[in-house]
Amino acid sequence: MIPFIRTILTTTGISVAAFYGLSALIDGIAPSPYGNTTTAEADDPEPDPEFSQQIERLMDGADPSDIFEPTAAGSPPVQGCLYGWIEMPDEQESGLDGLFYVARRSDNLTYILPLPGNHNYLVQHPFQSVTANRLENIPATIKTALQEDLQRLSQCQQRNYFFSAINDISP
């Protein structure tokens, strides 16, 4: 009886091995049941021209808040008044580097009065961090508040402003 079981097991083993061997041969020779297969290739895409221009402007020292859409990032809003000194790069010939200033925040805008008074004001919008717009006129209430802040600097927060550029805005 044992030779009979041994024969059955040997025959079964040889049959299974032959089945898998022939299957592998047939699968290698036969065409794919899924049709023609293609190999995917990745092309290096051309950079977006707008993105390249934005990067170049950033590398030239532009304010990111002037280039990109506003985000929630940035400095926390300043309450009350500020005073300090304006600092700018040497290549900027705005005449503002080293000037003392007084500033007030109102309606999400920061109004800056450089001193000595040159009858120009700087205005920063909420997401401008290193640029400002130069204006000749601001609301009268803000002018009055800046003059009052100048008289009570001890109640204002001291902070220097670092500007990379000043934008001249036409009336």
Residue pairs with C-beta under 8 A, 6 or more apart in sequence:
54 67
54 68
57 67
58 64
58 67
61 89
61 164
61 165
62 164
62 165
63 128
63 129
63 130
63 131
63 164
63 165
64 129
65 74
65 127
65 128
65 129
65 130
65 131
66 128
66 131
70 126
70 127
71 127
74 126
74 127
74 129
75 129
77 105
77 108
78 103
78 105
78 110
78 157
78 159
79 105
80 104
80 105
80 155
80 156
80 157
81 102
81 103
81 104
81 145
81 146
81 149
81 155
81 156
81 157
82 101
82 102
82 103
82 104
82 105
82 110
82 156
82 157
82 158
82 159
83 100
83 101
83 102
83 103
83 149
83 153
83 156
83 157
83 158
83 159
84 100
84 101
84 158
84 159
84 160
84 161
85 98
85 99
85 100
85 101
85 160
85 161
86 96
86 97
86 98
86 99
86 100
86 101
86 112
86 114
86 160
86 161
86 163
87 97
87 98
87 160
87 161
87 162
87 163
88 94
88 96
88 97
88 162
88 163
88 164
88 166
89 164
90 97
92 163
92 164
92 165
92 166
94 163
94 166
95 118
96 114
96 122
96 163
96 166
99 114
99 115
99 116
100 114
100 115
101 112
101 113
101 114
101 115
101 122
101 161
102 112
102 113
102 115
102 146
102 149
102 150
102 153
102 156
103 110
103 111
103 112
103 113
103 146
103 161
104 110
104 111
104 142
104 145
104 146
104 149
105 111
106 139
106 141
106 142
106 145
108 125
108 126
109 123
109 124
109 125
109 126
110 123
110 124
110 132
111 121
111 122
111 123
111 138
111 142
111 146
112 121
112 122
112 123
112 124
112 132
112 161
113 121
113 146
113 150
114 120
114 121
114 122
115 150
119 136
120 134
120 135
120 136
121 134
121 135
121 136
121 137
121 138
122 132
122 133
122 134
122 135
122 166
123 132
123 133
123 135
123 138
124 131
124 132
124 133
125 133
130 162
130 163
130 164
130 165
131 163
131 164
131 165
131 166
131 167
132 161
132 163
132 166
132 167
133 166
133 167
133 168
133 169
134 166
134 167
134 168
134 169
135 169
136 171
137 171
149 156
